C-alpha cells in the first residue's frame, strides 16, 4: 500500500522550481556522492555479518552512489518484525521497486505477461524486500543504530 500503481504513466515530478533547486545542488554533488559511498560501505560491512543467515547479501557495483540501503530478510516473520521496529523507531522504509509490478492494478490491462513461478526473485523482493534511504545526512550513529536493529531481528 505504500507504493501501489493504479495506472501506468503520470509519474511526472520535474518542473522549473525543481530544476533550479537541482542546479543549485550541483556544487555539492561530488562531496555528497563520496559521503553516500562511504555510508554504503558501512552498510555492506554490517550486512556481511548476515550474508548466510538472516538476509540476502546485496552486490556492490563500482561507481555506485546509491540512494538507499536494500534489506531483504530471508523470512516473512523477520520482514514483518523489521517493519514493526522501523515504524516504532521512526525509520522510513519503502518496498524495493514497489515489489512485483505484475501485481499492481496498473498492469492488469496487459494480461498475464508471465507467471510468478517464472519470476522467483521478483516474488522474494515483493514479499521481503525493503530499503531505507541513504544520503549525505546519514551519520555513523545512524548506521550503528541500524546495525543494532538488524542484530535484534
C-alpha positions as CSV (number, residue, x, y, z in Angstrom):
1,X,0.0,0.0,0.0
2,X,2.9,2.4,0.4
3,X,3.6,2.3,-3.3
4,X,0.7,1.0,-5.4
5,X,0.5,2.0,-9.0
6,X,-3.2,2.3,-10.0
7,X,-2.4,3.4,-13.6
8,X,0.6,3.4,-15.8
9,X,2.2,6.7,-16.8
10,X,1.5,10.0,-15.0
11,X,4.6,9.8,-12.8
12,X,5.8,13.3,-13.5
13,X,7.7,15.3,-10.9
14,X,10.1,17.7,-12.5
15,X,9.2,21.3,-13.1
16,X,11.1,24.6,-13.2
17,X,11.4,25.0,-9.4
18,X,12.9,21.5,-9.1
19,X,15.3,22.4,-11.9
20,X,16.5,25.5,-10.1
21,X,16.9,23.6,-6.8
22,X,18.7,20.7,-8.6
23,X,21.1,23.1,-10.3
24,X,21.9,24.8,-7.0
25,X,22.9,21.4,-5.6
26,X,25.5,20.6,-8.3
27,X,28.3,22.4,-6.4
28,X,27.9,19.8,-3.6
29,X,27.4,16.8,-5.8
30,X,30.9,15.3,-5.6
31,X,31.1,15.6,-1.8
32,X,27.6,14.2,-1.4
33,X,28.4,11.2,-3.6
34,X,31.5,10.5,-1.6
35,X,29.5,10.5,1.7
36,X,26.9,8.2,0.2
37,X,29.6,5.8,-1.0
38,X,31.1,5.8,2.5
39,X,27.7,5.2,4.0
40,X,27.1,2.3,1.7
41,X,30.4,0.7,2.6
42,X,29.4,1.0,6.3
43,X,26.1,-0.7,5.3
44,X,27.9,-3.5,3.5
45,X,30.2,-4.1,6.5
46,X,27.1,-4.6,8.6
47,X,25.3,-6.8,6.1
48,X,28.3,-9.1,5.6
49,X,27.7,-10.4,9.1
50,X,24.4,-11.9,8.0
51,X,25.0,-12.9,4.4
52,X,24.4,-16.6,5.0
53,X,22.0,-16.3,7.8
54,X,19.3,-13.6,8.1
55,X,19.5,-11.5,4.9
56,X,20.2,-11.8,1.2
57,X,23.6,-10.0,0.7
58,X,23.4,-7.1,-1.8
59,X,26.0,-6.8,-4.5
60,X,28.0,-3.6,-4.8
61,X,28.8,-2.2,-8.2
62,X,31.8,0.0,-8.6
63,X,30.9,3.7,-9.1
64,X,27.5,3.3,-7.4
65,X,26.3,6.3,-5.4
66,X,23.2,4.5,-4.2
67,X,20.2,6.4,-2.8
68,X,19.3,3.5,-0.4
69,X,20.3,0.5,1.6
70,X,18.5,-2.6,0.3
71,X,17.4,-5.0,3.0
72,X,16.0,-8.4,2.0
73,X,15.2,-10.7,5.0
74,X,15.1,-14.4,4.5
75,X,11.7,-14.9,6.1
76,X,8.3,-13.2,6.2
77,X,8.3,-13.1,10.0
78,X,11.6,-11.3,10.1
79,X,10.4,-8.9,7.4
80,X,7.3,-8.1,9.4
81,X,9.3,-7.7,12.6
82,X,11.8,-5.4,10.9
83,X,9.0,-3.2,9.6
84,X,7.5,-3.0,13.0
85,X,10.8,-1.9,14.6
86,X,11.4,0.6,11.8
87,X,7.9,2.0,12.4
88,X,8.5,2.2,16.2
89,X,11.9,3.9,15.7
90,X,10.5,6.4,13.2
91,X,12.8,5.0,10.4
92,X,11.2,5.4,7.0
93,X,11.3,2.5,4.6
94,X,9.9,1.6,1.3
95,X,9.3,-1.7,-0.7
96,X,12.1,-2.4,-3.1
97,X,11.0,-1.2,-6.6
98,X,7.4,-1.3,-5.4
99,X,7.6,-5.1,-5.2
100,X,6.2,-7.2,-8.1
101,X,4.9,-4.8,-10.6
102,X,2.8,-7.6,-12.2
103,X,0.6,-7.4,-9.1
104,X,-0.2,-3.7,-9.4
105,X,-3.6,-2.7,-10.8
106,X,-1.9,-0.5,-13.5
107,X,-0.7,-3.6,-15.3
108,X,-3.9,-5.7,-15.2
109,X,-5.0,-4.4,-18.6
110,X,-1.9,-6.0,-20.2
111,X,-3.0,-9.5,-19.2
112,X,-0.6,-12.1,-17.9
113,X,2.9,-11.4,-19.2
114,X,4.4,-14.3,-17.3
115,X,3.7,-16.2,-14.2
116,X,5.1,-15.6,-10.7
117,X,6.6,-19.1,-10.9
118,X,8.8,-17.8,-13.7
119,X,10.0,-14.9,-11.5
120,X,11.1,-16.3,-8.1
121,X,13.4,-13.4,-7.3
122,X,10.7,-10.9,-8.0
123,X,8.5,-12.7,-5.6
124,X,11.2,-12.6,-2.9
125,X,11.6,-8.9,-3.4
126,X,7.8,-8.4,-3.3
127,X,7.3,-10.3,-0.1
128,X,10.5,-9.4,1.8
129,X,12.4,-6.5,0.1
130,X,12.6,-3.1,1.6
131,X,15.0,-0.2,1.7
132,X,15.9,2.7,3.8
133,X,17.3,5.9,2.4
134,X,21.0,6.8,2.0
135,X,22.0,10.5,1.8
136,X,24.7,12.8,2.9
137,X,22.8,13.3,6.1
138,X,23.2,9.7,7.3
139,X,25.7,9.6,10.2
140,X,27.8,6.8,11.7
141,X,25.5,7.0,14.8
142,X,22.5,6.2,12.5
143,X,24.5,3.3,11.0
144,X,25.2,1.9,14.5
145,X,21.5,2.1,15.2
146,X,20.7,0.2,12.0
147,X,23.3,-2.4,13.0
148,X,21.7,-2.9,16.4
149,X,18.3,-3.2,14.8
150,X,19.4,-5.8,12.3
151,X,21.1,-7.8,15.0
152,X,17.9,-7.8,17.1
153,X,15.6,-9.4,14.5
